[in-house]
Amino acid sequence: MAKEASTKQRLELALAKLKRDADRDGTRGPSISAVAREVGVSHTLIHTKYPDIADEIRDANGRGPKQLLEKQRTAARNAEDRAKELRAELAALKTQNQGLASDNARLILLVKSLEHRVAVLESTSASLRPSTASRNARF
């Protein structure tokens, strides 16, 4: 039991030292592996026997449960905002599509009407044109 307490104390001292070094250097906090190397134990030991120290290390790195939860909440808010924007864009595009479909239907009717008028004019003009046989007879 004394050895276990000693190991925990050495881990806590190593964590404090590495945190101090990281603050001084302006680098990211220590990793679990760095603390384990400093003390001369495996990182697995920290994960299994000293989860409270592992949590402290994660917190020092900004990767603790609270930080991860906040990142997830931020990501969820961003996704909700983006979904709201996309829904608004979809509604606008549906409205635009309905307008275009209406214009298209109107233009189709106009083309049919004009085609009918052209057909009537062609049939009328054909009856007004002299036949080719009568034109040839004059020359």
C-alpha positions in Angstrom: 0.0 0.0 0.0 2.9 2.3 0.8 4.3 1.7 -2.7 0.9 2.6 -4.3 0.7 5.8 -2.3 4.3 6.6 -3.3 3.4 6.0 -7.0 0.4 8.2 -6.7 2.4 11.0 -5.1 5.1 10.6 -7.8 2.4 10.9 -10.5 0.9 14.0 -8.9 4.4 15.6 -8.6 5.3 14.7 -12.2 1.9 16.1 -13.4 2.5 19.3 -11.5 6.0 19.7 -12.9 4.9 19.0 -16.5 2.0 21.4 -16.1 4.4 24.1 -14.8 6.8 23.4 -17.7 4.0 23.6 -20.3 2.7 26.9 -18.8 6.2 28.3 -18.8 6.9 27.2 -22.4 3.4 28.1 -23.6 2.8 24.6 -24.9 -0.1 22.3 -24.5 -0.5 20.4 -21.1 1.2 17.1 -20.5 -0.1 13.8 -21.9 -0.7 10.7 -19.9 2.3 9.1 -21.7 4.6 12.0 -20.7 3.5 11.8 -17.1 4.1 8.0 -17.1 7.5 8.4 -18.7 8.5 11.0 -16.1 7.6 8.6 -13.3 8.8 5.4 -15.0 5.5 3.6 -15.2 3.3 2.5 -18.1 0.5 4.8 -19.3 -1.8 1.8 -18.9 -1.2 1.9 -15.1 -2.4 5.5 -15.0 -5.5 4.6 -16.9 -6.4 1.5 -14.8 -5.1 2.2 -11.3 -5.2 6.0 -11.2 -8.2 7.2 -13.3 -8.5 10.4 -11.2 -5.0 11.4 -12.2 -5.8 10.5 -15.8 -8.8 12.8 -15.6 -6.6 15.6 -14.2 -4.2 15.1 -17.1 -7.0 15.3 -19.6 -8.4 18.4 -18.0 -4.9 20.0 -18.1 -4.9 19.3 -21.9 -8.4 20.7 -22.5 -9.6 17.1 -23.3 -11.5 16.4 -20.1 -15.1 15.4 -20.1 -16.3 18.9 -19.5 -14.3 20.3 -22.4 -15.4 17.5 -24.7 -19.1 18.0 -23.7 -18.8 21.7 -24.5 -17.2 21.0 -27.9 -20.1 18.6 -28.6 -22.6 21.1 -27.6 -21.0 23.8 -29.7 -20.9 21.3 -32.7 -24.6 20.5 -32.1 -25.5 24.2 -32.0 -23.6 24.8 -35.2 -25.3 21.8 -36.9 -28.7 23.1 -35.8 -28.0 26.6 -37.1 -26.8 25.1 -40.4 -29.9 22.9 -40.6 -32.1 25.9 -40.0 -30.3 27.8 -42.9 -30.7 24.8 -45.2 -34.4 24.5 -44.4 -34.9 28.2 -45.2 -33.0 27.8 -48.4 -35.1 24.7 -49.3 -38.3 26.6 -48.7 -37.1 29.5 -50.9 -36.1 27.0 -53.7 -39.5 25.3 -53.5 -41.2 28.6 -53.9 -39.0 29.5 -56.8 -39.6 26.1 -58.4 -43.4 26.6 -58.1 -43.1 30.0 -59.8 -41.0 28.4 -62.6 -43.4 25.6 -63.1 -46.2 28.1 -63.4 -44.3 30.1 -66.0 -43.4 26.9 -67.8 -47.1 25.9 -68.0 -48.1 29.3 -69.2 -45.4 29.3 -71.9 -46.4 25.8 -73.1 -50.0 27.0 -73.6 -48.7 30.0 -75.4 -46.5 27.8 -77.7 -49.5 25.6 -78.5 -51.7 28.6 -79.3 -49.0 30.1 -81.6 -48.5 26.7 -83.3 -52.2 26.5 -83.9 -52.2 30.0 -85.4 -49.3 29.2 -87.6 -51.0 26.1 -88.9 -54.2 28.1 -89.7 -52.1 30.8 -91.5 -50.2 28.2 -93.5 -53.4 26.5 -94.6 -54.9 29.9 -95.5 -51.8 31.0 -97.4 -51.6 27.6 -99.3 -55.0 28.1 -100.7 -54.1 31.7 -101.8 -50.9 30.6 -103.6 -51.3 29.7 -107.3 -50.5 26.2 -108.1 -47.2 25.4 -109.8 -49.0 24.1 -112.9 -50.8 27.4 -113.5 -47.5 29.4 -113.0 -45.7 27.2 -115.5 -48.5 27.7 -118.1 -48.0 31.4 -118.0 -44.4 31.3 -119.0 
